[in-house]
Amino acid sequence: MNRLTTAIKHLIIINVILFFVPKLMGMDLTRILALYFPKNEYFGFWQYVSHMFMHGSEFHILFNMYGLWAFGTPLEQMWGKNKFLFFYFSAGIGAGLIYSLVNYYQFNGFYEQLINSGLTVTDIQSILDTGKYNADIIQLTNKEMSEFYSLYHTPAVGASGAVYGILVAFGLAFPNAKLALIFFPVPIAAKYFIPLMIFGDLFFGVTKYSIGNVAHFAHVGGALIGFIIAWYWKKNQFKIR
């Protein structure tokens, strides 16, 4: 399990290069490679793949690359390189699509309320461009307007969706493996531990109790796509190398 397998080695190398080299060269690739809201001017379809190789901090990339190595290694050893890469990108792209769909649903809800307040399409676009608005004629609270603005402008980065897919696949393949978190160092079988993590993301995503700027629905989306693929492969013994 400790051996660095081929696909995982290359994925880690690419992620590390795209994180550190632009910083050393004073470049910011966010507007090109991060995943933006579909109506944002910086959005591009390639971002559903490229955002998986962008990370917001050293801790973010360390956490994701550790998860990729620790839980992905036995999967690549079991499946082979080609099957693992197909799974990884499917989970990551699926996570991005589900994340966009959830954001689109929330954004349109706010948008309709602003239209009902009497604002025109031009007025709303001006708010999104400038961040300025007249609170006296808008039905939304300042917090809701901030969320509306954030949905439009804040890009998503990271391989977390793909890693959550890997976590689910690991749990299906090795349900009795004991796992633990640093802040909860009690070993729990994967078949219980991983569902608890996903439920936590779903809870924080729905209730808005999240600590920090975390794309919870991307995690849930990656887990869902990962479960569907891994469950199908396990049931049908699908093999490609």
C-alpha positions in Angstrom: 0.0 0.0 0.0 3.0 2.3 0.6 4.3 2.1 -3.0 3.6 5.1 -5.1 1.7 3.7 -8.1 2.0 5.2 -11.6 -1.2 7.1 -12.0 -1.1 8.5 -8.5 2.5 9.6 -8.8 1.8 11.5 -12.0 -1.4 13.1 -10.5 0.6 14.3 -7.5 3.4 15.7 -9.6 1.0 17.7 -11.8 -0.8 19.0 -8.8 2.4 20.1 -7.0 3.7 21.7 -10.1 0.5 23.7 -10.8 0.5 24.8 -7.1 4.1 25.9 -6.5 5.4 26.9 -9.9 2.9 29.7 -10.6 3.5 31.0 -7.1 7.3 31.1 -7.7 6.8 32.9 -11.0 4.2 35.4 -9.6 1.4 34.0 -11.8 -2.2 33.5 -11.0 -4.0 30.8 -13.0 -7.2 31.0 -11.1 -9.3 32.8 -13.8 -8.2 30.2 -16.3 -8.2 26.9 -14.4 -10.5 27.3 -11.4 -14.2 26.4 -11.8 -16.4 29.4 -12.1 -20.2 29.8 -12.1 -21.5 29.0 -15.6 -22.9 32.5 -16.1 -19.6 34.2 -15.0 -17.5 35.7 -17.8 -14.5 33.6 -16.7 -16.3 30.3 -17.0 -15.0 27.6 -19.4 -16.0 24.0 -19.9 -12.4 22.8 -19.5 -12.6 24.0 -15.9 -14.5 20.9 -14.9 -11.2 19.1 -15.4 -8.6 21.8 -14.7 -10.1 22.9 -11.3 -9.1 19.4 -10.0 -5.4 20.5 -10.3 -5.8 23.8 -8.4 -5.6 24.3 -4.7 -6.2 27.2 -2.4 -3.5 26.6 0.3 -0.6 24.3 1.3 -3.0 22.5 3.8 -5.6 22.0 1.0 -3.2 20.4 -1.4 -1.5 18.4 1.4 -4.8 17.0 2.6 -6.0 16.1 -0.9 -2.7 14.5 -2.1 -2.5 12.5 1.1 -6.0 11.2 0.6 -5.3 10.4 -3.0 -2.2 8.4 -2.0 -3.5 6.7 1.1 -6.9 5.6 -0.3 -6.1 5.6 -4.0 -3.1 3.4 -3.9 -4.9 0.1 -3.1 -7.5 1.0 -5.6 -5.0 1.5 -8.4 -3.2 -1.7 -7.4 -6.5 -3.5 -7.6 -8.0 -1.9 -10.7 -4.9 -0.9 -12.7 -3.9 2.5 -14.0 -6.4 3.1 -16.8 -9.4 2.1 -14.7 -8.2 4.2 -11.8 -7.7 7.3 -13.9 -11.2 6.8 -15.5 -12.7 6.6 -12.0 -10.7 9.6 -10.7 -11.6 12.0 -13.5 -15.3 10.8 -13.6 -15.7 11.5 -9.8 -13.9 14.8 -10.1 -15.9 16.0 -13.2 -19.1 14.7 -11.7 -18.4 16.6 -8.5 -17.9 19.8 -10.4 -21.2 19.3 -12.4 -23.2 18.6 -9.3 -21.6 21.5 -7.5 -22.6 23.8 -10.5 -26.1 22.5 -10.5 -26.6 23.2 -6.8 -25.2 26.6 -7.2 -27.3 27.3 -10.2 -30.4 26.3 -8.3 -29.5 28.6 -5.4 -28.5 31.5 -7.7 -31.8 31.3 -9.7 -33.8 31.4 -6.4 -32.1 34.7 -5.5 -32.4 35.9 -9.0 -36.2 35.4 -9.2 -36.6 37.2 -5.9 -34.7 40.2 -7.2 -36.9 40.2 -10.4 -40.0 40.1 -8.2 -38.6 43.1 -6.3 -38.9 45.1 -9.6 -35.3 44.9 -10.7 -34.5 44.5 -14.4 -31.9 42.1 -15.8 -29.6 45.0 -16.3 -30.0 46.1 -12.7 -29.1 42.7 -11.4 -26.1 42.4 -13.7 -24.9 45.8 -12.4 -25.2 44.4 -8.8 -23.1 41.4 -9.8 -20.5 43.6 -11.5 -20.2 46.2 -8.8 -21.5 44.6 -5.6 -23.5 47.7 -4.9 -27.3 47.8 -4.4 -30.1 49.7 -2.7 -31.2 47.6 0.2 -34.5 49.6 0.5 -36.0 48.2 -2.7 -34.6 44.6 -2.4 -36.4 41.8 -0.6 -33.2 39.9 0.1 -31.2 40.4 3.3 -27.6 41.6 3.2 -26.5 38.0 4.0 -28.5 36.6 1.1 -27.2 39.3 -1.2 -23.7 38.4 -0.1 -24.3 34.8 -0.9 -25.9 35.7 -4.3 -22.7 37.7 -5.2 -20.5 34.9 -3.9 -22.2 32.2 -5.9 -21.5 34.2 -9.1 -17.9 35.2 -8.4 -16.3 32.6 -6.1 -14.5 29.8 -8.1 -14.1 26.3 -6.9 -10.6 24.6 -6.7 -9.2 21.3 -5.6 -9.3 17.6 -6.1 -11.6 17.0 -3.1 -14.5 15.8 -5.2 -12.4 13.1 -6.8 -10.8 12.2 -3.5 -14.3 11.7 -1.9 -15.1 9.4 -4.8 -11.9 7.5 -4.0 -12.9 7.4 -0.3 -16.3 5.8 -1.2 -14.7 3.3 -3.5 -12.2 2.4 -0.8 -15.0 1.9 1.7 -16.8 -0.5 -0.7 -13.6 -2.4 -1.5 -12.3 -2.5 2.1 -15.3 -2.0 4.4 -13.6 -3.3 7.5 -10.4 -1.2 7.2 -10.0 1.0 10.3 -9.8 4.7 9.7 -9.4 7.7 12.1 -9.2 11.5 11.9 -6.6 13.6 13.6 -9.2 15.5 15.7 -11.1 12.2 16.3 -8.3 9.6 16.7 -10.6 6.7 17.4 -10.3 3.9 14.7 -13.7 3.2 13.0 -14.4 0.7 10.2 -14.5 2.4 6.8 -18.1 1.2 6.2 -19.2 3.5 9.1 -16.5 6.2 9.0 -16.9 7.2 5.3 -20.8 7.6 5.4 -20.4 9.7 8.5 -18.0 12.0 6.7 -20.3 12.3 3.7 -23.3 12.9 5.9 -21.4 15.7 7.6 -20.7 17.4 4.3 -24.3 17.1 3.3 -25.4 18.5 6.7 -23.1 21.5 6.4 -24.0 22.1 2.8 -27.7 22.2 3.5 -27.7 24.0 6.9 -24.9 26.6 6.0 -23.1 25.9 9.3 -19.9 25.3 7.4 -16.6 26.6 8.9 -14.7 28.3 6.1 -15.2 28.4 2.4 -15.8 24.7 1.7 -17.6 23.3 -1.4 -19.6 20.7 0.5 -21.8 19.7 -2.4 -18.7 19.1 -4.6 -17.6 16.5 -1.9 -21.1 15.0 -1.9 -21.2 15.0 -5.7 -17.8 13.2 -6.0 -18.9 10.7 -3.3 -22.2 10.0 -5.2 -20.5 9.5 -8.6 -17.8 7.4 -7.0 -20.3 5.2 -5.3 -22.3 4.6 -8.5 -19.2 3.7 -10.5 -17.5 1.6 -7.8 -20.8 -0.2 -6.9 -21.4 -1.0 -10.6 -17.8 -2.3 -11.1 -18.0 -4.4 -7.9 -21.3 -5.9 -8.9 -20.3 -6.6 -12.6 -16.6 -7.2 -12.0 -15.8 -4.8 -14.8 -12.1 -4.8 -15.7 -10.0 -2.7 -18.0 -6.2 -2.1 -17.9 
